[in-house]
Structure formats: C-alpha cells, structure tokens
C-alpha cells in the first residue's frame, strides 16, 4: 500500500514538474494547442517514468519481456 502511494505521489510530482518546465520553456503567448502539447508531453513522461519504475522495482528476472518455453 505504501509503495503504491509513494509511486502515485512521485508520478504526480513528475507530471507537475514537467508541465511547469514546459510552461516556462514554451514561448508566449500560449494558445490552446500549446497547452495540449504541454499536457501531452507531461503525460508521456509520467507514463514512461511509471513503466521504468515498475520494471526496475518489480524484483523479477532481468529478461522481463521474454519467457522461456518449456521443452
């Protein structure tokens, strides 16, 4: 339970940080499509971070994407 809460908090922090950085980096004045791009990039980075965190902390074998067939 604690792992899930800390993972959710980390992902929310990553989303807010990326959105804030993108708001500062994008030249103004911002249009509606600029906000759409900012939200999309922040979402993609958050999902990538979720994927990487789940793969690295799962504790399974290093070849997580492949299974050996039984003979």
Residue frames as a rotation matrix with the C-alpha (Angstrom) as fourth column:
UNK 1
0.569 0.822 0.000 0.00
0.822 -0.569 0.000 0.00
0.000 0.000 -1.000 0.00
UNK 2
0.502 -0.461 -0.732 2.78
0.123 -0.799 0.588 2.39
-0.856 -0.385 -0.344 0.92
UNK 3
-0.573 -0.733 0.367 4.62
0.433 0.109 0.895 1.53
-0.696 0.672 0.255 -2.30
UNK 4
-0.139 0.612 0.779 1.57
0.978 -0.037 0.204 2.41
0.153 0.790 -0.593 -4.38
UNK 5
0.813 0.461 -0.355 1.04
0.536 -0.831 0.150 5.71
-0.226 -0.313 -0.923 -2.59
UNK 6
0.143 -0.843 -0.518 4.67
0.038 -0.519 0.854 6.73
-0.989 -0.142 -0.042 -2.94
UNK 7
-0.619 -0.312 0.720 4.62
0.675 0.257 0.692 5.73
-0.401 0.915 0.052 -6.62
UNK 8
0.309 0.824 0.475 1.49
0.931 -0.363 0.024 7.81
0.192 0.435 -0.880 -7.22
UNK 9
0.774 -0.066 -0.630 2.99
0.259 -0.874 0.411 10.79
-0.578 -0.481 -0.660 -5.39
UNK 10
-0.296 -0.953 -0.063 6.20
0.215 -0.131 0.968 10.53
-0.931 0.273 0.243 -7.41
UNK 11
-0.474 0.165 0.865 4.28
0.878 0.164 0.450 10.38
-0.067 0.972 -0.223 -10.68
UNK 12
0.688 0.726 0.018 2.15
0.726 -0.688 0.011 13.39
0.020 0.005 -1.000 -9.76
UNK 13
0.455 -0.613 -0.646 5.31
0.087 -0.691 0.717 15.29
-0.886 -0.383 -0.262 -8.87
UNK 14
-0.577 -0.688 0.439 6.91
0.473 0.156 0.867 14.33
-0.665 0.708 0.236 -12.19
UNK 15
-0.002 0.678 0.735 3.81
0.991 -0.095 0.090 15.42
0.131 0.728 -0.672 -14.11
UNK 16
0.867 0.363 -0.341 3.65
0.439 -0.880 0.180 18.79
-0.235 -0.306 -0.923 -12.37
UNK 17
0.116 -0.913 -0.390 7.39
0.108 -0.379 0.919 19.36
-0.987 -0.149 0.055 -12.76
UNK 18
-0.614 -0.343 0.711 7.38
0.693 0.198 0.693 18.58
-0.379 0.918 0.116 -16.49
UNK 19
0.329 0.809 0.487 4.28
0.919 -0.393 0.032 20.72
0.217 0.437 -0.873 -17.06
UNK 20
0.788 -0.073 -0.611 5.86
0.264 -0.857 0.443 23.61
-0.556 -0.510 -0.656 -15.15
UNK 21
-0.290 -0.956 -0.045 9.11
0.236 -0.117 0.965 23.34
-0.927 0.269 0.260 -17.09
UNK 22
-0.449 0.180 0.875 7.22
0.892 0.151 0.427 23.22
-0.055 0.972 -0.229 -20.39
UNK 23
0.685 0.728 -0.031 5.19
0.728 -0.685 -0.011 26.30
-0.029 -0.015 -0.999 -19.42
UNK 24
0.498 -0.584 -0.641 8.43
0.004 -0.738 0.675 28.21
-0.867 -0.339 -0.365 -18.80
UNK 25
-0.491 -0.797 0.351 10.14
0.311 0.216 0.925 26.92
-0.813 0.564 0.142 -21.97
UNK 26
-0.064 0.548 0.834 7.30
0.996 0.092 0.016 27.48
-0.068 0.831 -0.552 -24.47
UNK 27
-0.956 -0.289 0.053 7.35
0.293 -0.949 0.113 31.00
0.018 0.123 0.992 -25.93
UNK 28
-0.228 0.910 -0.345 4.30
0.580 -0.158 -0.799 33.12
-0.783 -0.382 -0.492 -25.22
UNK 29
-0.283 0.767 0.575 1.56
-0.925 -0.060 -0.375 33.95
-0.254 -0.638 0.727 -25.82
UNK 30
-0.937 -0.092 0.336 0.30
-0.077 0.995 0.057 30.42
-0.340 0.028 -0.940 -25.42
UNK 31
-0.331 0.848 -0.413 -2.65
-0.854 -0.082 0.514 29.14
0.402 0.523 0.752 -27.44
UNK 32
0.524 0.635 0.568 -4.96
-0.802 0.592 0.079 26.24
-0.286 -0.497 0.820 -26.64
UNK 33
0.868 -0.227 -0.441 -2.88
-0.087 0.805 -0.586 23.89
0.489 0.547 0.679 -28.78
UNK 34
-0.159 -0.962 0.222 0.24
-0.460 -0.126 -0.879 24.80
0.873 -0.242 -0.423 -26.79
UNK 35
-0.161 0.189 0.969 -1.47
-0.975 0.124 -0.186 23.71
-0.156 -0.974 0.164 -23.57
UNK 36
0.877 0.479 -0.026 -2.49
-0.470 0.848 -0.243 20.48
-0.094 0.225 0.970 -25.31
UNK 37
0.443 -0.807 -0.391 1.15
-0.098 0.389 -0.916 19.83
0.891 0.444 0.093 -26.26
UNK 38
-0.380 -0.587 0.715 2.31
-0.762 -0.240 -0.601 20.60
0.524 -0.773 -0.356 -22.71
UNK 39
0.247 0.571 0.783 -0.21
-0.892 0.449 -0.046 18.18
-0.378 -0.687 0.620 -21.22
UNK 40
0.935 0.092 -0.343 0.65
-0.266 0.821 -0.505 15.50
0.235 0.563 0.792 -23.75
UNK 41
0.072 -0.985 -0.155 4.39
-0.262 0.131 -0.956 15.73
0.962 0.110 -0.248 -23.11
UNK 42
-0.388 -0.188 0.902 3.88
-0.906 -0.101 -0.411 15.70
0.168 -0.977 -0.131 -19.33
UNK 43
0.605 0.684 0.409 1.61
-0.723 0.687 -0.080 12.66
-0.335 -0.247 0.909 -19.61
UNK 44
0.793 -0.349 -0.500 4.06
-0.153 0.680 -0.718 10.79
0.590 0.645 0.485 -21.83
UNK 45
-0.272 -0.936 0.221 6.98
-0.476 -0.069 -0.877 11.46
0.836 -0.344 -0.427 -19.49
UNK 46
-0.156 0.294 0.943 4.90
-0.974 0.111 -0.195 10.37
-0.162 -0.949 0.270 -16.49
UNK 47
0.862 0.506 0.032 3.86
-0.487 0.844 -0.226 7.13
-0.141 0.179 0.974 -18.20
UNK 48
0.434 -0.800 -0.414 7.47
-0.145 0.391 -0.909 6.43
0.889 0.455 0.053 -19.19
UNK 49
-0.459 -0.585 0.669 8.55
-0.739 -0.167 -0.653 7.02
0.493 -0.794 -0.355 -15.59
UNK 50
0.325 0.661 0.677 5.80
-0.885 0.465 -0.029 4.69
-0.334 -0.589 0.736 -14.37
UNK 51
0.908 -0.008 -0.420 6.93
-0.235 0.820 -0.522 1.99
0.348 0.573 0.742 -16.77
UNK 52
0.036 -0.992 -0.119 10.58
-0.226 0.108 -0.968 2.32
0.974 0.061 -0.220 -15.79
UNK 53
-0.377 -0.135 0.917 9.82
-0.909 -0.139 -0.394 2.36
0.181 -0.981 -0.070 -12.08
UNK 54
0.611 0.673 0.417 7.63
-0.729 0.684 -0.036 -0.72
-0.310 -0.282 0.908 -12.29
UNK 55
0.786 -0.377 -0.491 10.19
-0.095 0.711 -0.697 -2.63
0.611 0.594 0.523 -14.36
UNK 56
-0.197 -0.971 0.136 13.13
-0.308 -0.070 -0.949 -1.75
0.931 -0.228 -0.286 -12.11
UNK 57
-0.543 -0.011 0.839 11.34
-0.837 -0.078 -0.542 -2.35
0.071 -0.997 0.033 -8.79
UNK 58
0.472 0.806 -0.357 9.44
-0.758 0.577 0.303 -5.50
0.450 0.128 0.884 -9.72
UNK 59
0.026 -0.565 0.824 12.24
-0.863 0.403 0.304 -7.73
-0.504 -0.720 -0.478 -8.44
UNK 60
0.862 0.293 0.412 11.85
-0.060 0.869 -0.492 -10.26
-0.502 0.399 0.767 -11.22
UNK 61
0.171 -0.832 0.528 14.47
0.764 0.450 0.462 -11.55
-0.622 0.324 0.713 -13.61
UNK 62
-0.441 -0.462 -0.769 16.32
-0.042 -0.845 0.532 -9.21
-0.896 0.267 0.354 -15.91
UNK 63
-0.989 0.149 -0.022 14.60
-0.010 0.081 0.997 -10.59
0.151 0.985 -0.078 -19.00
UNK 64
-0.625 0.780 -0.033 11.15
-0.107 -0.128 -0.986 -9.35
-0.773 -0.613 0.164 -18.06
UNK 65
-0.021 0.651 -0.759 9.77
-0.885 -0.365 -0.289 -9.31
-0.465 0.666 0.583 -21.62
UNK 66
-0.116 -0.104 -0.988 10.67
-0.749 0.663 0.018 -12.85
0.653 0.742 -0.154 -22.61
UNK 67
0.407 0.248 0.879 9.63
-0.767 0.615 0.182 -16.22
-0.496 -0.748 0.441 -21.26
UNK 68
-0.735 -0.646 -0.206 11.42
-0.670 0.645 0.368 -19.45
-0.105 0.409 -0.907 -21.89
UNK 69
0.294 0.806 -0.514 9.32
-0.826 0.485 0.288 -22.17
0.482 0.340 0.808 -23.41
UNK 70
0.102 -0.208 0.973 9.13
-0.684 0.696 0.220 -25.42
-0.723 -0.688 -0.071 -21.59
UNK 71
-0.570 -0.419 -0.707 10.57
-0.810 0.432 0.398 -28.29
0.138 0.799 -0.585 -23.56
